[in-house]
Amino acid sequence: MKLEVINFKCDVKDKRIVFPHFWEHTIGASHATMALRSDWQKQLSRCTKELGFKHVRFHGLLSDNMYTLVDQDNTYIYSFFNIDQICDFLLSIGMRPFMELSFMPAAISSGNKTVFSYKGNIDPPRDYKDWETLISKLIAHLVKRYGIDEVSKWFFEVWNEPNLKAFWDGSQADYFKLYQTTVTAIKKIDKTLKVGGPATANNEWITDFIVFCKKNNLPVDFISTHHYPTDSFGKPGDDTITQLSESKRSVLHDEAKNVKEQAEGKPIYYTEWSTSSNPFDGLHDEPYAAAFIIKTIMEASGIVEGYSYWTFSDIFDENYFSSIPFHGGFGLLNINGIPKPAYRAYELLHRLGNELLTVHGKHKTVDTWVTYKKKEINVLITNWALPRHPIHTEFIHLQLENIEEVKSVFIERIDHDHSNANKVWKDDGMKDTLNRDEVNMLEAASVLEKQSIRNTYKDKSISIEVFIPPQGIVFLTLEL
């Protein structure tokens, strides 16, 4: 069957839009004690080196398994040693914390309700003065150890998803009181320290939060929230694929745009988002996730200041720690440190230029972006659709006009047959554990392959034709 030709055109001399790499601001991780593991640290080091991430965010900095605050014979004992170990490591690799202030130390909690396998306490404090003392001591310690010039570059986010009973057993008013207590304590130490919230799931409470802070004259340095394409779609009990099939194309773009309107000019940081909210979703390991990531990030340009994918690694134990090499975990890297297609998507995004050009052309599943940097033009094409939505292999004709000279053109792909270690693992029998040779083999299977591609150059215009399969990515590099 002959494929219909889809045409895209770009004039490289047209107006260019500044295109900051906002998605590299922060990346998500599991919880604080994981950051003390050497394999976690090794994987994060690789991510920041190859993908450019600048901050990392995780849960549970104040949880009992960090020993930040314990009650020993009716005496409060504060210990920031483990926190220091994490911060020291992050700074050593050129990263900084996006510090989520959670969960509640049992010593000062009003109850014993917990979340996750590591039992993060989700109750409000018994006495908010105890929480204030904890925050004051912690922040004062960090400023003394690292200096205000350094800590003023960090971000302090109050709690995690307080609009969900699973993470906060108090009311909205209780959370707002927690924020008021926290921001007041931090700003007393230094007004330049960045504090924000409400850190909600599903883009909620933004307007209420801003109104509360205005009414009480409380500073808000940034708005943070979360969203997933599975939020509020499908029916109770639906599996992830059904939820996604009931979702909408570009839904995260539309939600982020709405949050920007509510935020009243304040910086917006999405501190969690992913392909789905399921920690065991097979699509996380597939090219589907890579195409979704690229489309979602490119559509968030100009809307948000930070867009933190959840998470960089499958070294993750919120439910339990799976030892299966590819188990649908949130990570860009699997437990063995093997890059998934999603990791390679971030690698391509990292190589994009800082100027975005206008592309003419439209298709129901294919999107095309063109960026410019010195001596190089990059073209990024995705062919993506939600599960159970129509999608086919497409044939693309791309024309770039007003190019003085092109030395060479290269293509790289992510799809079912390219940069897909998960496919090779499945073909090799889906082994429960991997030896070193097998890890090396799968690492090699994940690598992006750069090949020359035919093109036609005439009268300062270049034409390139390429096919792209379902849930596929094409990355073109034009060397000038």
N, C-alpha and C positions, 0 to 999 in steps of 0.2 A: 504494500500500500504506500502510495506516494504521500509524504508528509507535507502539510501546508506550511508555507514559509511565513515566519513571524518577523517583522521588520522593526529594528530599533536604530535610531539615528542620533548622533551627538556632534555638535560643533564645538571643537576644543577651544576655540577662540571666544566662545560665548562667556557670559558672566559666570564667575566661579563663586561658590559659597564656602565659607570657612567650615571645615569639617573636623572638629576635635574628636579624639578617640575616647569618648565619654564612657564607653563600656569597659575600658581598662582601668577606670578609677578604683573599682572595688570588685572582689570576687568572694563568693561565699564559701564557708567551710562547715564542718560538723559542729563540734563544741570544743570548749577550751582545752580539755585534757588531751584531746587528739593532737593538739599543737605541740605537745611535749614529746611526741613520737618522732623517731628519726626518719621513718619512711614518709610520714606526713610532711616533714620539713624538706626532705629531698624532693618530693613532688612539687611543693610550693615554690621551691627555688627554681625548678625547671620552668614552672608556669610564668614566674615573673621575668625570667631571662628570655623566654621564647615568645611569650604572649603579652608582656608589658604591663601586667597588673601592678597597681601601686598600693592598694589597701586590701586587707582581708577582714571579713566579718564572720563571727561564729557566736553560738549560744554559750550560756553557762559560765561566764567569767567569774560570777560570784557564787556559783553552786558549791555545795558542800565537798564535792570531790576535788575542788581546787583549794580547799582549806583556807579560804580567804577570811572567813569569820566563823569561829566555833565557840561554843559555851563550854568552858572547862571549869567544873566545880563552881558554877554560878559567876564565873568571870569571863568576860569577852576577850578572846585572843584573836588578834588581827595578824594575818600573814600574807604578804604580797610577793613572796619569793617566787611562786609558780607563775604569777602574772609577769614578774620581771623576766623570767626565763623566756617567756613567749615574746615579750616586747624586745628584748635583747636580740633574739633570733631574727625577728622581722626587720629590725633596723640593720642588722648585719647583711641582709640580702637586698637592702634598698626599698623595703616595704614599710608600711605603717598600719596600725590597727584602725579599723572602723569599729569602735568599741561598743558593743551592745551590752548594756548594764542589766544583766539578768543572771541566774534566777535568784530567788530569795533564799538567803542562808537560813537554815532551819532554826538557828539560835534566835532569830528575831522575827520569825514568821508567825502569822496569826493562825496557821493551820498546818496540815500535813498532806495536802493534795500535791501530787507530783505528775510530771510528764516525762515520757521517754524512758529508755532502759537505764539511763544514768540518774533518773529520779530528780529532775530539776523541780524545785518547789515553786508552785505557781500562786501561792496565796499572797495577799498584801501583807505588809509588815504589821506586827502587833502594835508597835508604836512607831509612828513615822519619824520621831526624833532619832530612833536607833538607825533607821535607814539613812537619815541625814548625816549622822556621825560616820557611818561606813563610807558613804560617798565622799565626804569631806576628807577623811583620812586617806582614802585611795588616791584621789586626785592630787592632794597635797604631796603625797609620796611620789607620784609620777612626775610632777613638776620639779620636785627636788632632785630626783634621780636623772631625769632626761633634759630638764631645762624648759622654760616656758616657750622659747623660740621653737623647739621641737614639738612639744605637746600641743601647741596652738595649731599645728598642722593636722592633728588627729581629729576624729569625729566621735562624739559621744551620743549614742542613741538610747533612749529610755525604754527598756523592756523589748519584748517581742510579741507581736500580734495580741495585744490586750483585748481586742474585740472578740476573740475566740475563747470560750470557756476552757478549752484544752490548755491554754497558756496563761490565763489570768482569771482567778476565781473571784475577783472583785467586780465592781461595777465600772461604768465609764467614769463616774465621778471619782471613784477610788483611784483609777489610773491618772486622771487629771491631777489629783492631789499628789500622786507619786511623781509626776512630771514637775509640778510646782516645787516640791521638796528638792528634787534632784537638780533642776536648773538653777535654783536659788543657791544651793550649796556650791555648785561648780563655779558660778559667776562670782561668788564671794572670793574665791581663790584668784581668779583672773577673768576679766570680762572678754578677753580675746578667745577663750576656749569655746569650741563649737558644740552646741547642744541642740538636739532636735527630736522629733517624734512625728506622729504617734506610733510609727512602726506597725501599722495595722495590716491585717490580711484584706485582700480584695478591695483595696483603694478606699476603705471606709474611714469615717470620723474626721476627715480632713477639715471640713468647714467647722464642725463642732470644736475641734481642737484649736483652730485659729481664733474663733470667737472667744473661747475660754481664756486663751493667752492674752488677747487684747483686753478683755474685761479685767483681768488681774495684773495687767502690765508686766507680763512675763516675756522674756526674750525667746525667740525661735530662730535659730540660725539656718535651719533647713527642715524640709518636710520629707519624711520617709514613709514608705508604704510598700506593699507587696502585691503581686498578682500572678496568676497562672491561667492558662487557657482552659483549664478544667473547672475554674471557679464558677459556681452557680449554673452549670450546664448539666443537662441530663436529669435523671430522677434519682432519689435516694436509693442506694444499692447498685447503681449502674457501675459497670467496669470502666476502666480508664478510656479504652478505645471508644466506647459508646459516649462517654462524656465529651471526648474530643470531637466525635462526629457531630454532636449537637452544638459545638462551639461555632464561632464565626471567624471568617478570615479577617485578619488585621484587628481582632478584638483588643489586643493589648495596646496597639497604637491608639485606638479610640478611647480606651480607658485612661491612658497616660495623658492624652490631650485634655480630657475632662479634668484630671487632677491638676494639670497646669493652670487651668482656668480658676480652680478653687484655691490654688496656693498663693494667690495675690502677690506674685512676683518673687516669692521665696524659692531658693534652689530646691530641686526635687531629686531625691535619691531613692530609686527602687532598690531596696536592700535584699530582696529575694524575687526571683522569677525563674521559670524553667519551662521545659516542654510540657510537663504536667506536675502535679503536686504528689504524685505517687513515687515513693522511694524504691519501688521495684517494678518499674515500667520499662519493658523491653525496648520501647522506642528511644529511650535515652542512649542506647548503645548503637542505634542505627543511623544511616545517612539522613533519615527523616529529621532527626534532631538537629543535625548540622545545617540543613536548609532552613529549618524553622528559626534557628538562632540568627542566621544572617538576615533573613527577611525581617525579623522582629527588631533587631538592633538597627538596621538601616532605616526602618520606619520611625524609630524613636529619636532620630537625629533632630536637633533643634527644640526638643521638648524637655529632656531631662539632663541633669548634670552628671548623674551616675546611674549605672544600670548593672547591678550585681547579680550575675548568674549563680544559681544554687545547684551545684557546688563545683569546686575544682577537682575533687577527688572522691573516689568510692571508699576511702578510709573513713568510715561513717557508721555510726552504731545507734541511731535513734530508736530503731526497733530491735535490731540485733546486728551483729557484724557478720555479713555473709562472706564465705570463703570461696564462692563460685567466681571464677574470673570475670565473666560477664553475666551479671544478674539484674540488669536494668537499673543500676544505681544512678544517683544524680550526677556523678562526677564526669568531668572531662577526661580524666585518667581513671583506669580501672585500678583495682587493689594492687596489681603488680606494676603499676606505673605505665601501662600501655595506653597510648593515645587512642581515644575513640574518634569517630568522624567529627564529633562536636569539637574536640580539641583542635583538629586540623582546620575546622571552620574559623576558630579564633586565630589560628596562625595566619590564615589568609586575611582576615580583618586587620590584624596587626600590621600587615604589609601595605595596606591602603594608604593613599596620599592624604594630605590634610586640606585638600580643596576638592569640592564635589561639583560635578558638572551636570547640566540639564540633559536628560535623555528623553527623546520623543519616541513613543510607542507604548502599546498597552496590550496585555493579555491576561486571561483569567487565572492562570497558574504561573506564568513566567514573569519575573521582575529583573530589571537590569539597572546597574549603577556604574558610573564611571568616575574615577578620581584621578587627580593629577598631582605629581610631585616632580622634583627636578629630574629631568632626563628619563621620566617613566610615566606611562599612563596605565592604570589598572582598570579592568572591566570585570565586574562581578555579576554573575547571572545565576538565579535560582529557579528551579521548577518545583514548586511545593504546593501541596494541598493537604487539608485535614484528612484523617482516616475516613474511608468510605465516601469521600468526595471524588468527583471525576478528575483524572489526571492521566496524561499520556506522554510518550516521548515526543519532543517538539524539535523542529528545525529552525534555527535562528539565523537571520541575516543581519549583521551589524555593520553600520557604516559610520566611520568617524571622519569628519571633514575639517579642513584647514590645519592639516598636519604637515609641517615642513619636510620632515624626513623620518623614516622608521627604519632602524637598523635591523631589528628582529622582532618576532612575535612568538610568544610561548603560551602553552595551555597547561593547566593543572585541573584535575577533576576530583570531586568527592561524590561517590554514588555507590550503588550496590557492588560494583566491580573495581572500585578504586578507593584507596586509602580507607579500607574497611576491614580492620582486624577482626571484628566480630564475625564476619562472614567466614574468614579463614578458620577461626576457632570452631565454628559450627561444622565446617567441612571436615575438620580434623577430629571430629567426634565429641565436641563439647566436653573436654576433660575437666574434671572437678578441681584438679590442681595442675600447676605448670612447673616444669623444671626450667633451668636457666636457658637451655637451648630453645625451648618452646617460647619463652618470653621474648628472646631475641628474634625468633622467627615472626612472631606476631607484631613486634615493634617494626620490623622491616615491612610487614604488610600494611602498616598504618601510614607509611611515609607518602607524602605528596610527590608525584612524579611529574617532572617538568619536561615537556616535549615541544619541539617546533611545530607550528601550524601554518598551513598555506594561507596566503592572503593576496589580495590584489591592490596594488598602489598605483593611483593615477590622478594627476591634477590635484595634488595635495589632499587626496581622499583615499582612505583605506577601507576595503571591504573584507569582512571575515565571515565565514559560514561555519556553523557548528551545531551538532545535535546535542540535546540534553535530555536524559531519561527522567522518569518520575522520581521526585525527591532527590534530584541531583543538583550539583553545583559545578559551574564552570568558572575558572579564574584565568583571565588573559593578562599577560604582561607585554606591553609594547615598549621596547627600549628605543629611546629617541637619540 
